[in-house]
């Protein structure tokens, strides 16, 4: 049994972290929950409306379209996780020279300002003089107006999202690969297993904890995407309806239309969506993640 003195020291040591968590996370969440059930006045102040904001949102087709765009973007960005595994595997080749240089090059998009990324890619995706359509024309393909067409805008943004996340994910996977004991591969070589068999029978199963972490983090980040949509798609563009995400709707509602109560309700819905999808992933990971 621990003495009262030991318990007191324990609480004292965790007090700074607990205080920061309460002030910067729990209190803002509680405030958002309260604001989501109010309506802001034109000249300030709030009026309690209960669940009216949520009822209005769930009765709005625009909200469902926004949720669909957000989920589609998340699925598309998650498709880049296998690509990150491939990149990490190539960087993990024994004796590879210049490993630190390759790491830096792949990690550069992570530390680059989102504004620079969004503006640069918007020029690349330009339907008239963009480099991407120029390359497609060279092989006989007539490229679309990527960021001006409702059918293609979300896919163009997802390509940028994948490109931006590969470096970060690859570094995580590289750390996971380097943590796999070499004697597993040596034993497999003795048994006659080739590189592909080793990859699917040893690398992927032992990499599942890292894969699970990357999937969860990537999904959470994808559900909160805003900057790429804001920077790459013009507010007056007809493509906005097909690329507007839930955080972009939150921005429009709260900062453009000044409906702060409704914006808080959107934030609560996003929080609930992230919690539900994360809980599902934690539930399913018991069936495919191997920690031994």
matplotlib code that plots the C-alpha trace (Angstrom):
import matplotlib.pyplot as plt

x = [0.0, 1.2, 1.4, -0.5, 2.8, 3.5, 0.0, 0.4, 3.7, 2.1, -0.8, 1.7, 3.8, 0.9, -0.8, 0.9, -0.1, -3.6, -4.1, -2.9, -5.3, -8.2, -7.5, -6.6, -8.6, -11.5, -12.7, -12.8, -14.7, -17.2, -17.6, -18.1, -20.8, -22.6, -22.3, -23.6, -26.9, -27.2, -27.8, -25.6, -27.1, -26.3, -24.9, -23.4, -24.9, -26.3, -29.8, -30.4, -32.0, -31.3, -30.8, -32.3, -28.9, -28.3, -31.8, -31.3, -27.9, -29.2, -32.1, -29.7, -28.6, -25.5, -24.4, -24.6, -22.8, -20.0, -19.8, -19.6, -16.8, -14.9, -15.2, -14.3, -11.2, -10.2, -10.5, -8.5, -5.7, -5.7, -4.9, -1.5, -0.6, 0.5, 2.6, 4.3, 5.2, 6.7, 8.8, 10.0, 10.9, 13.0, 14.7, 15.4, 17.5, 20.7, 23.7, 21.7, 23.9, 22.6, 19.7, 19.6, 19.4, 16.4, 14.7, 15.1, 13.7, 10.7, 10.1, 10.3, 6.5, 5.8, 7.6, 6.6, 4.0, 0.5, 0.0, 3.0, 1.9, -1.7, -0.7, 2.0, -0.3, -3.1, -0.8, 0.2, -3.5, -4.5, -6.7, -5.2, -1.5, -0.8, 2.1, -0.1, -2.4, 0.7, 2.2, -1.2, -1.4, 2.0, 0.6, -2.6, -4.9, -7.0, -6.8, -9.8, -10.2, -9.2, -10.0, -12.9, -14.8, -17.0, -16.2, -12.4, -11.6, -11.7, -9.4, -6.9, -6.9, -6.5, -3.5, -1.9, -2.9, -1.2, 1.9, 2.0, 1.7, 4.0, 7.2, 5.9, 4.3, 7.4, 9.6, 7.3, 7.3, 11.1, 11.4, 9.1, 11.1, 14.4, 12.8, 12.2, 15.0, 17.2, 17.3, 13.7, 14.9, 18.0, 15.9, 13.5, 16.4, 17.7, 14.2, 14.3, 11.9, 12.4, 12.2, 8.4, 7.6, 9.6, 7.8, 4.3, 5.1, 7.5, 7.5, 3.8, 2.7, 5.4, 4.7, 1.0, 1.4, 3.0, 0.5, -2.4, -0.9, -0.3, -3.9, -5.4, -3.3, -3.8, -7.6, -7.9, -5.8, -7.8, -11.1, -9.9, -8.6, -9.3, -6.2, -5.9, -9.5, -9.4, -6.2, -6.8, -10.5, -11.9, -14.8, -16.9, -15.9, -18.6, -16.3, -16.6, -19.8, -17.9, -14.8, -16.1, -15.2, -16.8, -14.1, -14.6, -18.3, -17.4, -15.3, -18.0, -20.7, -18.7, -16.5, -18.3, -21.9, -21.2, -23.4, -21.3, -23.8, -24.3, -20.5, -20.1, -22.6, -20.6, -17.5, -19.3, -20.5, -16.9, -15.6, -18.3, -17.3, -13.6, -14.4, -16.7, -14.3, -11.3, -13.3, -14.2, -10.5, -9.4, -12.1, -11.0, -7.3, -7.6, -8.2, -5.2, -2.6, 0.2, 2.1, 4.3]
y = [0.0, 3.5, 6.0, 9.3, 11.1, 9.1, 9.8, 13.5, 13.6, 11.7, 14.2, 17.1, 15.8, 15.4, 18.6, 20.8, 18.5, 18.0, 21.8, 22.4, 19.6, 21.1, 24.7, 24.2, 21.1, 20.2, 23.8, 24.8, 21.5, 22.4, 25.9, 24.6, 22.2, 25.1, 27.4, 24.7, 25.0, 28.7, 31.3, 34.4, 37.8, 40.4, 42.8, 40.1, 37.8, 34.3, 32.9, 29.2, 27.2, 23.7, 21.2, 23.4, 24.0, 20.2, 19.7, 22.4, 20.9, 17.4, 18.6, 20.5, 18.7, 21.0, 19.4, 15.9, 16.9, 18.4, 15.3, 13.2, 15.4, 15.1, 11.3, 10.9, 13.1, 11.0, 7.7, 9.1, 10.3, 7.0, 5.3, 7.0, 5.0, 1.9, 4.3, 5.5, 1.9, 1.4, 4.6, 3.6, 0.1, 1.5, 3.8, 0.9, -1.0, -2.1, 0.0, 2.8, 5.8, 9.3, 8.0, 11.3, 13.3, 11.2, 11.5, 15.3, 15.5, 13.4, 15.3, 18.8, 19.0, 18.4, 21.6, 23.7, 26.3, 25.1, 28.4, 27.8, 24.2, 25.2, 28.1, 26.1, 23.1, 25.4, 26.7, 23.1, 22.1, 25.2, 24.0, 26.3, 26.6, 24.2, 21.8, 18.7, 19.3, 20.1, 16.7, 15.0, 16.8, 15.4, 11.9, 12.8, 13.3, 16.4, 17.4, 18.9, 22.1, 20.4, 23.1, 24.6, 21.4, 20.0, 16.4, 16.7, 19.3, 16.9, 14.5, 17.2, 18.3, 14.7, 14.3, 17.2, 15.8, 12.5, 14.2, 16.3, 13.3, 10.8, 12.2, 12.2, 8.7, 7.3, 8.5, 6.7, 3.5, 3.7, 3.8, 0.8, -1.1, -0.5, -1.9, -5.3, -7.8, -8.8, -12.5, -12.9, -12.1, -14.3, -17.2, -16.6, -16.5, -19.9, -21.3, -20.0, -17.1, -14.3, -10.6, -10.4, -13.3, -11.7, -8.4, -9.9, -12.6, -10.7, -6.9, -6.2, -8.2, -6.8, -3.3, -3.4, -1.3, 1.5, 1.1, 1.4, 4.6, 6.1, 5.3, 6.9, 10.0, 10.4, 10.0, 12.5, 15.1, 14.4, 14.9, 18.3, 19.5, 23.2, 25.0, 23.1, 23.7, 27.3, 28.0, 25.9, 26.5, 29.9, 30.9, 31.8, 28.6, 26.2, 23.4, 24.5, 22.5, 19.3, 20.1, 21.9, 20.0, 20.2, 22.5, 24.8, 24.9, 25.7, 28.6, 29.9, 29.6, 31.1, 33.7, 34.7, 34.4, 35.1, 32.3, 31.2, 28.9, 27.0, 26.9, 25.4, 22.7, 21.9, 21.6, 19.2, 17.0, 16.9, 15.9, 13.2, 11.9, 11.7, 10.0, 7.4, 6.6, 6.4, 4.1, 1.8, 1.6, 0.8, -1.9, -3.4, -3.2, -6.2, -8.4, -7.3, -5.5, -7.8, -6.5, -9.6]
z = [0.0, -0.8, 2.0, 2.0, 1.4, -1.8, -3.0, -2.3, -4.3, -7.2, -7.4, -7.1, -10.0, -12.3, -11.3, -14.0, -16.8, -15.4, -15.0, -18.6, -19.8, -18.0, -19.0, -22.7, -23.6, -21.2, -20.6, -24.3, -25.0, -22.3, -23.7, -27.2, -26.0, -24.2, -27.2, -29.6, -27.8, -28.0, -30.7, -30.9, -31.1, -33.7, -31.1, -28.8, -26.2, -26.5, -26.3, -25.2, -28.0, -26.8, -29.7, -32.3, -34.0, -34.3, -35.7, -38.3, -39.3, -39.6, -41.7, -44.1, -47.3, -47.4, -44.1, -45.5, -48.7, -46.5, -44.4, -47.6, -49.0, -45.7, -45.5, -49.2, -48.7, -45.6, -47.5, -50.4, -48.1, -46.2, -49.5, -49.3, -46.3, -48.3, -50.5, -47.3, -46.4, -49.8, -49.5, -46.0, -47.2, -50.0, -47.5, -45.2, -47.7, -45.9, -46.8, -48.5, -48.9, -48.2, -46.0, -44.0, -47.3, -48.5, -45.1, -45.3, -48.8, -48.0, -44.8, -46.3, -47.1, -43.5, -42.4, -45.4, -44.8, -45.8, -47.6, -49.8, -50.5, -51.4, -53.7, -55.4, -56.1, -57.2, -60.0, -60.9, -61.1, -63.2, -66.0, -68.6, -68.0, -65.1, -65.4, -64.7, -67.6, -69.7, -68.9, -69.6, -73.0, -73.8, -73.7, -75.5, -72.4, -72.2, -68.5, -66.8, -64.9, -61.7, -59.1, -61.1, -61.6, -58.8, -60.0, -59.7, -57.0, -54.0, -55.8, -56.6, -53.0, -51.8, -54.1, -52.3, -48.9, -49.8, -51.0, -47.8, -45.5, -47.1, -45.5, -42.0, -42.3, -44.0, -41.1, -38.7, -40.8, -41.1, -37.4, -37.2, -39.8, -38.0, -34.9, -36.5, -35.4, -38.3, -37.2, -38.5, -42.0, -41.7, -40.6, -43.5, -46.0, -44.6, -45.3, -48.8, -48.5, -51.1, -50.6, -51.4, -49.1, -46.3, -46.8, -46.6, -43.9, -41.7, -42.4, -42.7, -39.6, -37.4, -38.7, -37.8, -34.6, -36.5, -39.3, -36.8, -35.3, -38.7, -39.9, -36.7, -36.9, -40.7, -40.4, -37.6, -39.6, -42.8, -41.0, -39.9, -43.3, -44.0, -45.3, -48.6, -49.5, -48.5, -50.5, -53.6, -54.3, -54.7, -52.5, -55.6, -57.6, -58.6, -57.4, -53.8, -53.3, -54.2, -52.0, -49.0, -45.8, -42.4, -41.0, -44.0, -43.2, -39.6, -40.9, -43.2, -40.5, -37.6, -39.2, -42.4, -41.4, -37.7, -36.5, -33.6, -32.0, -35.2, -35.8, -32.3, -33.2, -36.3, -34.2, -31.8, -34.7, -35.9, -32.5, -32.3, -35.7, -34.8, -31.5, -33.2, -36.0, -33.7, -31.3, -34.2, -35.2, -31.7, -31.7, -35.0, -34.3, -32.0, -35.1, -37.2, -35.0, -33.7, -30.7, -30.0]

ax = plt.figure().add_subplot(projection="3d")
ax.plot(x, y, z, "-o")
ax.set_aspect("equal")
plt.show()
